[in-house]
Amino acid sequence: METLHLFFTSPGYPVLFLLSFLAATVLPIGSEWLLIVMVIKGFSPEYCVLTASIGNYLGACTNLLIGMWGSDFCIKKILRIDEEQLQKAERLYNKYGAWSLLLSWLPVVGDPLCIVAGVFKVHFIRFTVLVYIGKFCRYATLAFLTLQATG
């Protein structure tokens, strides 16, 4: 309960959540700078990491849904990939590609990785575990390095 109270009484956390969410969509913005500033200003590093990770993960889920819902149009109308090519690509992705979701935190390539996961309908639990681990580790590393540099 204290965590929710803290989240809603300090404007920094909701802003970090929103910025982290938007940064994981196709908008070209970053959220790392705000996490670093908040940690330097004395905000709880744990809450900052959790807030940013959850926001960024939910933004990635948006990309997953875009891939799921827009895949037929993209594949058939824009890319003109036939069913045989699509099945071959899906087998290859399911064998090796889902692990790439650990890198969904990377700029430029992270958003398309989540969209492709939607196109190939990666199991949601697998998507969640891989994406959240990657995003959490990125924010935790930033908070740790910030604390080391300032402490």
Backbone as JSON, one array per atom type, in Angstrom:
{
  "sequence": "METLHLFFTSPGYPVLFLLSFLAATVLPIGSEWLLIVMVIKGFSPEYCVLTASIGNYLGACTNLLIGMWGSDFCIKKILRIDEEQLQKAERLYNKYGAWSLLLSWLPVVGDPLCIVAGVFKVHFIRFTVLVYIGKFCRYATLAFLTLQATG",
  "N": [[0.82, -1.19, 0.0], [1.96, 1.21, 0.74], [3.7, 1.61, -1.36], [2.0, 2.18, -3.55], [0.88, 4.56, -2.6], [3.16, 6.19, -2.5], [3.79, 6.2, -5.21], [1.64, 7.64, -6.34], [1.71, 10.07, -4.99], [4.03, 11.37, -5.56], [5.03, 13.19, -8.23], [7.08, 12.42, -9.92], [7.3, 9.61, -10.31], [4.9, 8.75, -11.78], [5.39, 10.23, -14.13], [7.81, 9.12, -14.97], [6.92, 6.51, -15.45], [5.08, 6.96, -17.58], [6.78, 8.12, -19.54], [8.58, 6.01, -19.89], [6.86, 4.07, -20.86], [6.03, 5.25, -23.31], [8.51, 5.42, -24.56], [8.98, 2.82, -25.28], [7.36, 2.37, -27.35], [6.81, 3.17, -30.81], [7.63, 5.78, -30.79], [10.24, 8.14, -30.94], [11.75, 8.54, -28.34], [13.51, 8.72, -25.19], [13.84, 7.18, -21.96], [15.71, 6.75, -20.09], [17.3, 8.87, -19.17], [15.63, 10.26, -17.39], [15.25, 8.41, -15.33], [17.89, 8.28, -14.36], [18.26, 10.95, -13.48], [16.28, 11.05, -11.5], [17.22, 9.13, -9.66], [19.62, 10.33, -8.91], [18.54, 12.59, -7.67], [17.57, 11.51, -5.35], [15.35, 9.85, -5.31], [13.79, 6.68, -4.71], [15.84, 4.11, -5.76], [15.0, 1.49, -6.25], [12.18, 1.71, -6.63], [12.19, 3.41, -8.81], [13.43, 1.79, -10.77], [11.58, -0.36, -10.91], [9.23, 1.04, -11.68], [9.97, 2.2, -14.17], [10.63, -0.13, -15.58], [8.21, -1.58, -15.65], [6.53, 0.24, -17.02], [7.93, 0.41, -19.48], [7.85, -2.25, -20.31], [5.05, -2.57, -20.67], [4.7, -0.81, -22.8], [6.1, -2.24, -24.73], [4.37, -4.39, -24.94], [2.31, -3.16, -26.29], [3.49, -2.88, -28.81], [3.68, -5.59, -29.43], [0.97, -6.23, -29.71], [0.35, -4.62, -31.91], [1.84, -5.94, -33.85], [0.49, -8.42, -33.83], [-2.18, -7.76, -34.56], [-1.87, -6.3, -36.9], [-0.51, -7.89, -38.63], [-1.45, -9.58, -40.76], [-2.26, -7.76, -42.75], [0.16, -6.37, -43.22], [1.93, -8.46, -44.01], [0.69, -9.72, -46.21], [-0.28, -7.69, -47.93], [1.57, -5.52, -48.03], [4.28, -6.53, -47.83], [4.01, -8.76, -49.38], [4.36, -11.56, -48.96], [4.25, -15.0, -49.42], [2.31, -17.86, -48.21], [3.93, -20.14, -47.78], [6.55, -19.09, -47.55], [6.14, -17.53, -45.3], [5.56, -19.48, -43.32], [8.02, -20.82, -43.22], [9.7, -18.76, -42.3], [8.48, -18.32, -39.84], [8.94, -20.76, -38.5], [11.74, -20.68, -38.3], [12.0, -18.35, -36.75], [10.64, -19.11, -34.4], [12.35, -21.08, -33.51], [14.84, -19.82, -33.05], [14.58, -17.02, -32.89], [12.91, -15.91, -30.84], [14.43, -15.61, -28.56], [15.75, -13.29, -29.06], [14.22, -11.35, -27.97], [15.2, -10.71, -25.5], [16.78, -8.63, -26.05], [15.13, -6.52, -26.45], [15.22, -4.07, -25.28], [17.02, -2.5, -26.56], [17.85, 0.49, -28.36], [16.31, 1.51, -31.44], [16.25, -1.2, -32.66], [14.76, -2.64, -30.8], [11.93, -2.11, -30.65], [10.94, -3.04, -33.22], [11.58, -5.78, -32.83], [9.7, -6.59, -30.93], [7.35, -6.16, -32.35], [7.66, -8.02, -34.43], [7.57, -10.33, -32.88], [4.89, -10.28, -32.29], [3.8, -10.61, -34.84], [4.56, -13.25, -35.36], [3.25, -14.42, -33.35], [4.25, -15.05, -30.69], [4.22, -16.9, -27.71], [2.52, -15.46, -24.99], [3.43, -15.58, -22.3], [6.1, -16.36, -22.61], [7.01, -14.18, -24.11], [6.59, -12.13, -22.19], [8.34, -12.88, -20.05], [10.92, -12.84, -21.3], [11.09, -10.21, -22.4], [10.6, -8.56, -20.15], [12.72, -9.27, -18.44], [14.95, -8.33, -19.93], [14.4, -5.55, -20.07], [14.18, -4.83, -17.35], [16.79, -5.47, -16.45], [18.29, -3.6, -17.89], [17.39, -1.08, -16.81], [17.98, -1.52, -14.09], [20.75, -1.77, -14.18], [21.44, 0.8, -15.05], [20.54, 2.32, -12.84], [22.18, 1.25, -10.82], [24.78, 1.92, -11.79], [24.55, 4.68, -11.73], [24.23, 5.16, -8.99], [26.74, 4.24, -8.14], [28.42, 6.07, -9.38], [27.7, 8.46, -8.17], [27.87, 8.04, -5.49]],
  "CA": [[0.0, 0.0, 0.0], [2.86, 2.35, 0.8], [4.25, 1.79, -2.7], [1.0, 2.9, -4.35], [0.79, 5.92, -2.08], [4.36, 6.87, -2.96], [3.68, 6.36, -6.66], [0.67, 8.67, -6.71], [1.95, 11.36, -4.32], [5.23, 11.99, -6.11], [4.8, 13.24, -9.67], [8.19, 11.85, -10.68], [7.07, 8.22, -10.69], [3.98, 8.65, -12.92], [6.03, 10.75, -15.33], [8.76, 8.09, -15.38], [6.12, 5.42, -16.01], [4.56, 7.38, -18.89], [7.9, 8.28, -20.46], [9.09, 4.67, -20.17], [5.86, 3.43, -21.74], [6.11, 5.86, -24.65], [9.82, 5.11, -25.13], [8.96, 1.45, -25.8], [6.55, 2.34, -28.57], [7.59, 3.63, -31.96], [8.04, 7.17, -30.61], [11.7, 8.22, -30.75], [12.13, 9.21, -27.1], [14.18, 7.85, -24.24], [13.42, 7.36, -20.57], [16.86, 6.5, -19.22], [17.77, 10.11, -18.57], [14.78, 10.61, -16.26], [15.6, 7.48, -14.25], [19.17, 8.72, -13.81], [18.02, 12.19, -12.74], [15.51, 10.75, -10.29], [18.1, 8.45, -8.7], [20.53, 11.37, -8.39], [17.76, 13.49, -6.8], [17.23, 10.84, -4.12], [14.2, 8.96, -5.4], [14.13, 5.28, -4.44], [16.3, 3.41, -6.97], [14.16, 0.3, -6.47], [10.91, 2.13, -7.2], [12.48, 3.94, -10.14], [13.67, 0.65, -11.67], [10.31, -1.06, -11.11], [8.31, 1.91, -12.42], [10.43, 2.3, -15.56], [10.56, -1.46, -16.2], [6.81, -1.92, -15.93], [6.07, 1.12, -18.09], [8.58, 0.04, -20.72], [7.29, -3.55, -20.67], [3.71, -2.38, -21.21], [4.88, -0.24, -24.13], [6.47, -3.36, -25.61], [3.14, -5.15, -25.18], [1.6, -2.42, -27.33], [4.11, -3.28, -30.08], [3.27, -6.97, -29.66], [-0.41, -6.19, -30.23], [0.42, -4.07, -33.27], [2.29, -7.05, -34.7], [-0.57, -9.43, -33.92], [-3.37, -7.27, -35.26], [-1.55, -5.75, -38.21], [0.39, -8.78, -39.36], [-2.02, -10.04, -42.02], [-2.19, -6.67, -43.73], [1.57, -6.12, -43.55], [2.55, -9.6, -44.69], [0.06, -10.05, -47.49], [-0.5, -6.52, -48.81], [2.75, -4.66, -48.18], [5.48, -7.32, -48.11], [3.63, -9.78, -50.38], [5.0, -12.84, -48.62], [3.27, -16.08, -49.54], [2.13, -18.7, -47.02], [5.09, -21.02, -47.6], [7.65, -18.26, -47.04], [5.77, -17.12, -43.95], [5.72, -20.63, -42.44], [9.45, -21.05, -43.08], [10.21, -17.69, -41.44], [7.95, -18.53, -38.5], [9.68, -21.88, -37.9], [13.07, -20.17, -37.97], [11.86, -17.41, -35.64], [10.28, -19.85, -33.19], [13.49, -21.86, -33.07], [15.96, -18.97, -32.62], [14.3, -15.59, -32.8], [12.24, -15.43, -29.63], [15.47, -15.21, -27.59], [16.14, -11.92, -29.37], [13.42, -10.45, -27.14], [16.04, -10.24, -24.4], [17.4, -7.38, -26.53], [14.07, -5.57, -26.8], [15.51, -2.78, -24.66], [17.94, -1.74, -27.41], [17.27, 1.51, -29.23], [16.11, 1.26, -32.86], [15.85, -2.57, -33.0], [13.9, -3.22, -29.78], [10.52, -2.01, -31.02], [10.63, -4.03, -34.26], [11.64, -7.14, -32.29], [8.42, -6.86, -30.28], [6.35, -6.24, -33.41], [7.86, -9.32, -35.08], [7.04, -11.33, -31.94], [3.44, -10.27, -32.49], [3.51, -11.2, -36.15], [4.71, -14.7, -35.25], [2.41, -14.84, -32.23], [5.02, -15.65, -29.61], [3.41, -17.14, -26.51], [2.56, -14.26, -24.17], [4.27, -15.79, -21.11], [7.49, -16.32, -23.08], [7.25, -12.77, -24.44], [6.66, -11.37, -20.94], [9.55, -13.2, -19.31], [12.11, -12.37, -22.01], [11.09, -8.75, -22.53], [10.73, -7.93, -18.84], [14.1, -9.48, -17.96], [15.83, -7.4, -20.64], [14.13, -4.16, -19.69], [14.53, -4.69, -15.94], [18.25, -5.46, -16.33], [18.78, -2.32, -18.39], [17.13, -0.02, -15.83], [18.72, -1.83, -12.86], [22.15, -1.44, -14.46], [21.55, 2.27, -15.05], [20.43, 2.81, -11.46], [23.4, 0.83, -10.12], [25.91, 2.74, -12.24], [24.3, 6.04, -11.25], [24.56, 5.16, -7.56], [28.19, 4.09, -8.02], [29.06, 7.31, -9.83], [27.36, 9.58, -7.29], [28.0, 7.67, -4.08]],
  "C": [[0.86, 1.26, 0.0], [3.43, 2.66, -0.59], [3.28, 2.55, -3.59], [0.87, 4.34, -3.9], [1.97, 6.76, -2.57], [4.28, 7.17, -4.45], [2.78, 7.54, -7.02], [0.9, 10.02, -6.03], [3.2, 12.06, -4.83], [5.09, 12.01, -7.63], [5.91, 12.61, -10.5], [7.91, 10.44, -11.16], [6.06, 8.07, -11.83], [4.59, 9.17, -14.23], [7.05, 9.74, -15.86], [8.03, 6.92, -16.02], [5.66, 5.77, -17.42], [5.68, 7.5, -19.92], [8.48, 6.91, -20.85], [8.15, 3.9, -21.08], [6.02, 3.95, -23.16], [7.44, 5.53, -25.34], [9.86, 3.71, -25.73], [8.03, 1.3, -26.99], [7.41, 2.89, -29.7], [7.97, 5.11, -31.88], [9.53, 7.24, -30.3], [12.1, 9.04, -29.52], [12.81, 8.21, -26.18], [13.71, 8.15, -22.83], [14.59, 7.21, -19.6], [17.32, 7.75, -18.48], [16.96, 10.48, -17.33], [15.05, 9.68, -15.08], [16.89, 7.92, -13.58], [18.99, 9.98, -12.96], [17.28, 11.91, -11.44], [16.36, 10.05, -9.23], [19.07, 9.46, -8.08], [19.81, 12.28, -7.4], [17.27, 12.8, -5.52], [15.96, 10.0, -4.14], [14.68, 7.53, -5.16], [14.59, 4.59, -5.73], [15.44, 2.19, -7.29], [12.84, 0.67, -7.13], [11.1, 2.71, -8.61], [12.65, 2.8, -11.15], [12.36, -0.09, -11.95], [9.33, -0.25, -11.96], [8.7, 1.96, -13.9], [10.3, 0.95, -16.27], [9.14, -1.83, -16.56], [6.25, -1.05, -17.05], [6.64, 0.71, -19.44], [8.07, -1.32, -21.22], [5.9, -3.39, -21.28], [3.73, -1.7, -22.57], [5.25, -1.31, -25.13], [5.27, -4.23, -25.92], [2.29, -4.49, -26.25], [2.16, -2.81, -28.7], [3.75, -4.72, -30.43], [1.88, -7.01, -30.27], [-0.46, -5.61, -31.64], [0.84, -5.16, -34.25], [1.22, -8.1, -34.89], [-1.72, -8.96, -34.8], [-3.08, -6.76, -36.67], [-0.78, -6.69, -39.1], [-0.18, -9.22, -40.7], [-1.92, -8.98, -43.11], [-0.75, -6.45, -44.18], [2.16, -7.23, -44.42], [1.99, -9.79, -46.08], [0.0, -8.86, -48.44], [0.78, -5.72, -49.07], [3.97, -5.48, -48.6], [5.26, -8.41, -49.17], [4.38, -11.1, -50.19], [3.93, -13.92, -48.7], [3.29, -16.97, -48.3], [3.33, -19.6, -46.75], [6.28, -20.26, -47.02], [7.38, -17.86, -45.59], [5.97, -18.28, -42.96], [7.2, -20.94, -42.19], [10.06, -20.01, -42.11], [9.73, -17.88, -40.01], [8.66, -19.68, -37.8], [11.07, -21.42, -37.45], [13.0, -19.23, -36.76], [11.56, -18.16, -34.34], [11.45, -20.65, -32.64], [14.57, -20.97, -32.45], [15.57, -17.54, -32.24], [13.69, -15.09, -31.52], [13.26, -14.98, -28.58], [15.95, -13.78, -27.85], [15.34, -10.92, -28.54], [14.16, -9.99, -25.89], [16.71, -8.91, -24.76], [16.36, -6.32, -26.89], [14.29, -4.19, -26.19], [16.41, -1.91, -25.53], [17.23, -0.67, -28.22], [17.23, 1.02, -30.68], [15.61, -0.16, -33.15], [14.85, -3.17, -32.01], [12.43, -3.21, -30.14], [10.16, -2.99, -32.13], [10.69, -5.48, -33.76], [10.31, -7.53, -31.64], [7.29, -6.96, -31.31], [6.45, -7.59, -34.12], [7.36, -10.45, -34.18], [5.52, -11.41, -32.05], [3.04, -10.9, -33.8], [3.55, -12.72, -36.06], [4.02, -15.27, -34.01], [3.16, -15.65, -31.18], [4.1, -15.79, -28.4], [3.61, -15.97, -25.54], [3.45, -14.41, -22.94], [5.75, -15.72, -21.51], [7.89, -14.88, -23.41], [7.48, -11.97, -23.16], [7.97, -11.62, -20.21], [10.78, -12.61, -20.0], [12.19, -10.85, -22.07], [11.31, -8.09, -21.17], [12.14, -8.1, -18.28], [15.04, -8.48, -18.62], [15.65, -5.97, -20.19], [14.51, -3.9, -18.23], [16.06, -4.59, -15.77], [18.85, -4.15, -16.82], [18.59, -1.22, -17.35], [17.88, -0.27, -14.52], [20.2, -1.49, -13.03], [22.35, 0.07, -14.43], [21.47, 2.84, -13.63], [21.68, 2.46, -10.66], [24.59, 1.7, -10.49], [25.78, 4.18, -11.77], [24.66, 6.14, -9.77], [26.06, 5.05, -7.34], [28.91, 5.39, -8.36], [28.83, 8.47, -8.86], [27.62, 9.28, -5.82], [29.39, 7.45, -3.68]]
}
